[in-house]
């Protein structure tokens, strides 16, 4: 089967963003488990990863508009096409929304960003009446992106191993792929 593939930049961004989201999610889940002297560094790492996800997602979305994805195989029915489009749209919305909610959450906790060479302090003092609901929204959105990403991955595996239509090969890097 000839597989029409995503370009190299799209593949690299896809897997980089996916990995960063998983790391950020795990850090977010385990922040309270870090020793007190490491907690601030873990929070900062979580925040910087979130900023990287945001920046890379904007680049990925831009590249998707200027270089549209390859068409799905003709064997994919209209309901699956609709589900694919909705899932991708939801993932893009969440890849941007989760970090955008996280930034004011961090700032209203009175924390800033430490980039190593320079830092950006929070312009706000700790404001629990603002950061608590933002934290809830950030957490709900983070769980939503993980759930949607899991559904996305399961659908790709279903297409590869049950339907055998090579949809997964469109996004695999390097030697995993078949040229089409």
Number of C-alpha atoms within 10 A of each C-alpha: 10 10 19 19 23 20 16 13 11 19 18 16 17 16 14 14 22 16 13 16 23 15 16 22 19 12 19 17 11 13 17 12 10 14 10 10 8 11 15 14 14 19 21 17 19 22 22 18 20 25 19 17 24 21 15 18 21 15 14 19 15 12 16 13 9 8 12 12 15 12 11 18 15 8 9 13 10 10 9 13 13 11 13 16 12 12 16 15 12 15 20 17 14 22 24 19 17 24 23 15 19 23 19 19 24 21 20 22 18 17 21 19 19 15 11 6 5 8 10 11 12 16 11 14 11 16 13 14 9 13 21 14 12 19 18 13 17 21 18 12 20 23 15 16 23 17 13 17 19 12 13 17 13 12 18 21 16 16 17 15 13 10 13 12 20 22 22 20 20 23 21 18 16 9 7 11 15 16 12 10
